[in-house]
Amino acid sequence: MAPKRFQNRTWKQFLNTALLTSLVVTTGVAVIRQIGWLQENELKTYDQFIELRGADSLDERILVVGIDENDIQSRQEYPIHDDTLADVLEILDAQNPLVIGVDIGRDVPQGPPEGRQRLIDLVATSERIATACAMSSSEEPGVPATPGTDPGLIGFADFPLDPDGAVRRSILVSQPEEFALDLGISHPCNDPDPENELLSLGFLLSLIYLEAEDIFPESTPWGDIQMGNTIFTPLFEQTGGYASTGATDYQLMLNYRAATDAVRQVSLTDVLENRVDPSWINDRIVLIGYTSSIAKDFFNTPYTTTNSVFR
């Protein structure tokens, strides 16, 4: 048997070697993560966990009116005309939804002039029609919301895309950037004033819904948004598997509900022909947007391997 002193020295040498090896490996991994070499693999692992956790039940608080290929072909309209959109909004508005979110660009007239004016008048007089815009950046001029929309009912439809083209994050609050050229067209979604903070369309609709439940946003002492007992901690430049999020605004990870059937969905024709149960609309959030592939409004999600897309 080796002397006790020799055993102690051998044990200490082993510990020193193990600690040194652990330190080198940990430092190496930290450096590799810092420069982004592991980001792609870590995000794929994140996607696998999203897929494996199981689907939640149908969210009955939301109804999606999707403008699909059948709607476009049967009406021979693309983009959908202003008077058609006005018809749909009038039918929905009569069923007392909490709010209607229109995720369709209407900065340019579509269809007959009389339909255009009817749409503008309807949006201007309704207190529950919110419309989407696209924020300006240094490369893009931005897209204004539907004319007549109350400034408090304008939300941007922008999403941050990860390097692989997937949408894993959402933006709650952001500011437009200054476009390189002055086009002489001013609207809230291209105003780079630092005081001009805009809400995303999804966040805006959620706030309206929660307000009806007597839940209002508050600010924590450190500036985070709090709703009831829930605090929304924004992403930093380096968060989780991200080496760089590029998040200069208020971003969160999206909590995907399910790969399919997360919310109830009907078609434009269903609404126009009164085939939608009024209980699906009353006191609900209603979203209107294109689901036809011709609109190219599709994005990859963590469910891409299950052939699901976020629309």
Kinemage of the C-alpha trace (Angstrom):
@kinemage 1
@onewidth
@group {chain A} dominant
@subgroup {mainchain}
@vectorlist {calphas} color= white
{ca met a 1} P 0.000 0.000 0.000
{ca ala a 2} L 1.321 3.429 -0.914
{ca pro a 3} L 2.208 5.810 1.893
{ca lys a 4} L -0.627 8.102 2.987
{ca arg a 5} L 1.399 11.165 2.017
{ca phe a 6} L 1.799 9.803 -1.523
{ca gln a 7} L -1.911 9.015 -1.704
{ca asn a 8} L -2.789 12.572 -0.667
{ca arg a 9} L -0.406 14.033 -3.248
{ca thr a 10} L -1.839 11.801 -6.002
{ca trp a 11} L -5.378 12.761 -5.044
{ca lys a 12} L -4.506 16.468 -5.105
{ca gln a 13} L -2.863 16.095 -8.509
{ca phe a 14} L -5.987 14.392 -9.812
{ca leu a 15} L -8.217 17.179 -8.452
{ca asn a 16} L -5.976 19.873 -9.913
{ca thr a 17} L -6.002 18.143 -13.313
{ca ala a 18} L -9.783 17.687 -13.195
{ca leu a 19} L -10.357 21.299 -12.176
{ca leu a 20} L -8.000 22.581 -14.861
{ca thr a 21} L -9.654 20.385 -17.513
{ca ser a 22} L -13.100 21.529 -16.387
{ca leu a 23} L -12.021 25.158 -16.502
{ca val a 24} L -10.538 24.808 -19.989
{ca val a 25} L -13.627 23.009 -21.331
{ca thr a 26} L -16.037 25.484 -19.699
{ca thr a 27} L -14.082 28.451 -20.997
{ca gly a 28} L -13.891 26.905 -24.456
{ca val a 29} L -17.645 26.285 -24.583
{ca ala a 30} L -18.336 29.815 -23.329
{ca val a 31} L -16.096 31.302 -26.019
{ca ile a 32} L -17.673 29.138 -28.739
{ca arg a 33} L -21.181 30.184 -27.605
{ca gln a 34} L -20.062 33.811 -27.464
{ca ile a 35} L -19.026 33.835 -31.103
{ca gly a 36} L -22.187 32.022 -32.173
{ca trp a 37} L -20.877 28.655 -33.338
{ca leu a 38} L -23.426 26.783 -31.193
{ca gln a 39} L -26.446 29.006 -31.870
{ca glu a 40} L -27.863 26.982 -34.745
{ca asn a 41} L -27.684 23.702 -32.820
{ca glu a 42} L -29.071 25.239 -29.631
{ca leu a 43} L -32.042 26.739 -31.477
{ca lys a 44} L -32.758 23.386 -33.122
{ca thr a 45} L -32.693 21.769 -29.684
{ca tyr a 46} L -35.098 24.448 -28.474
{ca asp a 47} L -37.409 23.618 -31.404
{ca gln a 48} L -37.364 19.930 -30.457
{ca phe a 49} L -38.445 20.768 -26.919
{ca ile a 50} L -41.310 22.889 -28.287
{ca glu a 51} L -42.473 19.957 -30.412
{ca leu a 52} L -42.155 17.447 -27.573
{ca arg a 53} L -44.017 19.368 -24.903
{ca gly a 54} L -47.455 18.635 -26.408
{ca ala a 55} L -50.248 20.837 -27.697
{ca asp a 56} L -52.613 22.989 -25.670
{ca ser a 57} L -56.347 22.950 -26.314
{ca leu a 58} L -58.056 25.239 -28.820
{ca asp a 59} L -57.919 28.888 -27.710
{ca glu a 60} L -61.545 30.000 -27.998
{ca arg a 61} L -60.688 33.630 -27.261
{ca ile a 62} L -59.503 34.130 -30.839
{ca leu a 63} L -61.129 33.705 -34.240
{ca val a 64} L -59.094 33.906 -37.446
{ca val a 65} L -60.806 34.926 -40.677
{ca gly a 66} L -58.401 33.592 -43.280
{ca ile a 67} L -58.585 34.776 -46.874
{ca asp a 68} L -57.772 31.533 -48.636
{ca glu a 69} L -57.325 30.514 -52.256
{ca asn a 70} L -60.995 29.588 -52.602
{ca asp a 71} L -61.999 33.101 -51.533
{ca ile a 72} L -59.657 34.658 -54.067
{ca gln a 73} L -60.673 32.400 -56.939
{ca ser a 74} L -64.422 32.580 -56.304
{ca arg a 75} L -64.363 36.379 -56.088
{ca gln a 76} L -61.622 36.873 -58.680
{ca glu a 77} L -60.036 39.439 -56.389
{ca tyr a 78} L -56.421 39.721 -55.375
{ca pro a 79} L -55.795 41.762 -53.424
{ca ile a 80} L -59.280 41.616 -51.884
{ca his a 81} L -61.173 44.800 -52.760
{ca asp a 82} L -61.877 47.532 -50.249
{ca asp a 83} L -65.650 47.072 -50.540
{ca thr a 84} L -65.301 43.327 -49.834
{ca leu a 85} L -63.210 44.050 -46.759
{ca ala a 86} L -65.777 46.649 -45.658
{ca asp a 87} L -68.553 44.050 -46.033
{ca val a 88} L -66.667 41.581 -43.842
{ca leu a 89} L -65.899 44.199 -41.195
{ca glu a 90} L -69.532 45.316 -41.040
{ca ile a 91} L -70.732 41.732 -40.517
{ca leu a 92} L -68.127 41.053 -37.847
{ca asp a 93} L -68.626 44.380 -36.083
{ca ala a 94} L -72.360 43.687 -35.792
{ca gln a 95} L -71.560 40.535 -33.761
{ca asn a 96} L -69.888 42.570 -30.968
{ca pro a 97} L -66.317 41.298 -30.942
{ca leu a 98} L -63.982 42.870 -28.410
{ca val a 99} L -61.646 43.939 -31.208
{ca ile a 100} L -60.999 43.188 -34.880
{ca gly a 101} L -57.379 43.127 -36.037
{ca val a 102} L -56.901 43.688 -39.775
{ca asp a 103} L -53.535 42.310 -40.863
{ca ile a 104} L -53.929 43.425 -44.474
{ca gly a 105} L -52.150 46.348 -46.130
{ca arg a 106} L -54.682 48.991 -47.171
{ca asp a 107} L -52.418 51.960 -47.789
{ca val a 108} L -53.175 51.682 -51.524
{ca pro a 109} L -56.817 51.626 -52.806
{ca gln a 110} L -58.087 48.293 -54.109
{ca gly a 111} L -61.210 48.029 -56.250
{ca pro a 112} L -63.932 50.634 -56.956
{ca pro a 113} L -63.537 54.142 -55.432
{ca glu a 114} L -66.865 53.931 -53.565
{ca gly a 115} L -65.621 50.850 -51.728
{ca arg a 116} L -62.508 52.723 -50.692
{ca gln a 117} L -64.440 55.522 -49.052
{ca arg a 118} L -66.798 53.098 -47.339
{ca leu a 119} L -63.849 51.211 -45.838
{ca ile a 120} L -62.226 54.422 -44.604
{ca asp a 121} L -65.484 55.657 -43.066
{ca leu a 122} L -66.095 52.315 -41.351
{ca val a 123} L -62.598 52.162 -39.869
{ca ala a 124} L -62.781 55.800 -38.775
{ca thr a 125} L -66.105 55.443 -36.956
{ca ser a 126} L -65.538 52.051 -35.321
{ca glu a 127} L -63.935 51.887 -31.892
{ca arg a 128} L -62.874 48.280 -32.235
{ca ile a 129} L -61.155 47.966 -35.601
{ca ala a 130} L -57.361 47.903 -35.316
{ca thr a 131} L -55.214 47.841 -38.448
{ca ala a 132} L -51.649 46.831 -39.141
{ca cys a 133} L -48.696 48.769 -40.456
{ca ala a 134} L -45.087 47.915 -41.243
{ca met a 135} L -42.375 49.924 -39.526
{ca ser a 136} L -39.745 51.771 -41.491
{ca ser a 137} L -36.081 50.814 -41.363
{ca ser a 138} L -32.946 52.165 -42.977
{ca glu a 139} L -33.709 49.964 -46.029
{ca glu a 140} L -37.539 50.031 -46.080
{ca pro a 141} L -39.899 53.054 -46.032
{ca gly a 142} L -42.579 51.326 -43.965
{ca val a 143} L -46.249 50.806 -44.808
{ca pro a 144} L -48.937 53.000 -43.214
{ca ala a 145} L -52.056 51.603 -41.587
{ca thr a 146} L -55.493 51.813 -43.204
{ca pro a 147} L -56.516 55.483 -43.574
{ca gly a 148} L -58.969 56.580 -40.906
{ca thr a 149} L -57.569 54.282 -38.211
{ca asp a 150} L -57.427 55.805 -34.738
{ca pro a 151} L -53.706 56.185 -33.856
{ca gly a 152} L -54.398 54.215 -30.678
{ca leu a 153} L -55.595 51.282 -32.787
{ca ile a 154} L -52.541 50.999 -35.043
{ca gly a 155} L -50.144 48.112 -34.441
{ca phe a 156} L -47.129 46.999 -36.411
{ca ala a 157} L -47.038 43.540 -37.990
{ca asp a 158} L -43.237 43.139 -38.036
{ca phe a 159} L -41.592 39.968 -36.688
{ca pro a 160} L -37.887 39.356 -36.070
{ca leu a 161} L -36.536 36.483 -38.158
{ca asp a 162} L -33.767 34.217 -36.921
{ca pro a 163} L -30.839 33.435 -39.275
{ca asp a 164} L -32.569 30.213 -40.388
{ca gly a 165} L -35.694 32.172 -41.339
{ca ala a 166} L -37.786 30.945 -38.392
{ca val a 167} L -40.009 33.066 -36.176
{ca arg a 168} L -39.292 32.228 -32.540
{ca arg a 169} L -39.638 35.714 -31.091
{ca ser a 170} L -42.216 38.484 -31.031
{ca ile a 171} L -41.859 42.220 -30.492
{ca leu a 172} L -44.125 43.938 -27.974
{ca val a 173} L -42.900 47.514 -28.289
{ca ser a 174} L -40.596 49.099 -30.846
{ca gln a 175} L -39.733 52.285 -32.711
{ca pro a 176} L -39.464 52.940 -36.455
{ca glu a 177} L -36.039 53.672 -37.887
{ca glu a 178} L -35.278 56.532 -40.211
{ca phe a 179} L -35.502 55.558 -43.873
{ca ala a 180} L -32.560 56.557 -46.048
{ca leu a 181} L -34.723 58.568 -48.499
{ca asp a 182} L -37.307 61.227 -47.722
{ca leu a 183} L -40.422 60.206 -49.671
{ca gly a 184} L -42.523 63.012 -48.233
{ca ile a 185} L -45.002 60.522 -46.727
{ca ser a 186} L -45.358 60.753 -42.958
{ca his a 187} L -47.262 58.339 -40.736
{ca pro a 188} L -46.801 56.883 -37.218
{ca cys a 189} L -45.026 53.803 -38.536
{ca asn a 190} L -42.195 55.736 -40.212
{ca asp a 191} L -41.712 58.453 -37.583
{ca pro a 192} L -38.259 57.897 -36.038
{ca asp a 193} L -38.921 60.218 -33.080
{ca pro a 194} L -37.563 58.462 -29.943
{ca glu a 195} L -40.842 59.304 -28.200
{ca asn a 196} L -42.818 57.429 -30.873
{ca glu a 197} L -43.144 53.989 -29.304
{ca leu a 198} L -45.461 51.611 -31.171
{ca leu a 199} L -47.152 48.398 -30.054
{ca ser a 200} L -47.230 45.274 -32.161
{ca leu a 201} L -50.669 44.350 -33.477
{ca gly a 202} L -50.709 41.163 -31.393
{ca phe a 203} L -49.765 42.988 -28.184
{ca leu a 204} L -52.304 45.734 -28.877
{ca leu a 205} L -55.124 43.218 -29.360
{ca ser a 206} L -54.076 41.366 -26.208
{ca leu a 207} L -54.138 44.560 -24.153
{ca ile a 208} L -57.654 45.358 -25.376
{ca tyr a 209} L -58.807 41.861 -24.439
{ca leu a 210} L -57.179 41.996 -21.003
{ca glu a 211} L -58.586 45.459 -20.325
{ca ala a 212} L -62.067 43.912 -20.534
{ca glu a 213} L -60.871 41.515 -17.813
{ca asp a 214} L -59.701 44.469 -15.649
{ca ile a 215} L -56.067 43.597 -16.227
{ca phe a 216} L -53.887 46.558 -17.151
{ca pro a 217} L -50.185 46.894 -17.970
{ca glu a 218} L -47.860 48.271 -15.336
{ca ser a 219} L -44.155 49.010 -15.272
{ca thr a 220} L -41.829 47.353 -12.781
{ca pro a 221} L -39.192 49.468 -11.008
{ca trp a 222} L -36.630 48.237 -13.553
{ca gly a 223} L -38.824 49.056 -16.558
{ca asp a 224} L -40.259 45.650 -17.478
{ca ile a 225} L -43.908 45.241 -18.429
{ca gln a 226} L -46.093 43.560 -15.831
{ca met a 227} L -49.645 42.241 -16.380
{ca gly a 228} L -51.238 41.102 -13.133
{ca asn a 229} L -48.695 38.803 -11.489
{ca thr a 230} L -46.862 38.107 -14.747
{ca ile a 231} L -43.677 40.001 -15.586
{ca phe a 232} L -42.511 39.959 -19.202
{ca thr a 233} L -38.725 39.963 -19.076
{ca pro a 234} L -37.354 41.123 -22.444
{ca leu a 235} L -34.614 39.361 -24.358
{ca phe a 236} L -31.102 40.737 -24.164
{ca glu a 237} L -28.458 40.664 -26.881
{ca gln a 238} L -27.275 37.307 -25.541
{ca thr a 239} L -30.123 35.212 -24.163
{ca gly a 240} L -30.388 31.427 -23.877
{ca gly a 241} L -29.087 29.839 -27.071
{ca tyr a 242} L -28.744 33.185 -28.853
{ca ala a 243} L -25.256 34.543 -29.333
{ca ser a 244} L -26.887 37.674 -30.758
{ca thr a 245} L -30.615 38.465 -30.830
{ca gly a 246} L -30.196 41.951 -32.285
{ca ala a 247} L -33.012 42.904 -29.920
{ca thr a 248} L -32.833 46.658 -29.545
{ca asp a 249} L -36.555 46.740 -28.725
{ca tyr a 250} L -38.872 44.833 -26.356
{ca gln a 251} L -38.800 41.213 -27.542
{ca leu a 252} L -40.021 37.942 -26.029
{ca met a 253} L -39.832 34.302 -27.020
{ca leu a 254} L -43.117 33.187 -28.593
{ca asn a 255} L -45.066 30.661 -26.556
{ca tyr a 256} L -46.463 28.544 -29.369
{ca arg a 257} L -49.724 26.845 -28.448
{ca ala a 258} L -49.813 23.983 -30.956
{ca ala a 259} L -48.582 22.939 -34.372
{ca thr a 260} L -52.128 22.960 -35.773
{ca asp a 261} L -55.594 23.943 -34.579
{ca ala a 262} L -54.317 26.438 -32.030
{ca val a 263} L -57.258 28.741 -32.759
{ca arg a 264} L -60.554 28.474 -34.627
{ca gln a 265} L -60.327 29.533 -38.277
{ca val a 266} L -63.010 30.359 -40.866
{ca ser a 267} L -62.847 31.709 -44.396
{ca leu a 268} L -63.804 35.077 -45.822
{ca thr a 269} L -66.680 33.403 -47.677
{ca asp a 270} L -67.914 31.817 -44.443
{ca val a 271} L -68.325 35.300 -42.962
{ca leu a 272} L -69.902 36.850 -46.052
{ca glu a 273} L -72.441 34.018 -46.278
{ca asn a 274} L -73.217 34.146 -42.530
{ca arg a 275} L -71.976 30.612 -41.862
{ca val a 276} L -70.061 31.564 -38.694
{ca asp a 277} L -71.509 30.871 -35.262
{ca pro a 278} L -72.015 34.318 -33.605
{ca ser a 279} L -70.662 32.931 -30.312
{ca trp a 280} L -67.280 32.522 -32.010
{ca ile a 281} L -67.213 36.301 -32.577
{ca asn a 282} L -68.986 37.845 -29.585
{ca asp a 283} L -66.482 39.175 -27.010
{ca arg a 284} L -63.605 37.581 -28.936
{ca ile a 285} L -60.467 38.788 -30.663
{ca val a 286} L -61.012 38.489 -34.416
{ca leu a 287} L -58.052 38.521 -36.801
{ca ile a 288} L -58.321 38.974 -40.569
{ca gly a 289} L -55.474 38.121 -42.917
{ca tyr a 290} L -54.356 36.099 -45.918
{ca thr a 291} L -53.865 32.358 -45.576
{ca ser a 292} L -53.525 31.751 -49.316
{ca ser a 293} L -50.035 30.864 -50.502
{ca ile a 294} L -50.282 33.584 -53.153
{ca ala a 295} L -49.805 36.205 -50.434
{ca lys a 296} L -46.472 34.635 -49.446
{ca asp a 297} L -47.198 35.538 -45.831
{ca phe a 298} L -45.762 32.307 -44.416
{ca phe a 299} L -42.899 31.832 -41.971
{ca asn a 300} L -40.985 28.900 -40.554
{ca thr a 301} L -41.597 28.067 -36.897
{ca pro a 302} L -40.288 25.515 -34.368
{ca tyr a 303} L -42.928 23.208 -35.865
{ca thr a 304} L -41.461 23.341 -39.379
{ca thr a 305} L -40.570 19.651 -39.241
{ca thr a 306} L -44.266 18.901 -38.651
{ca asn a 307} L -45.199 20.931 -41.728
{ca ser a 308} L -46.736 23.710 -39.640
{ca val a 309} L -46.410 27.407 -40.338
{ca phe a 310} L -47.262 30.546 -38.439
{ca arg a 311} L -49.561 32.919 -40.300
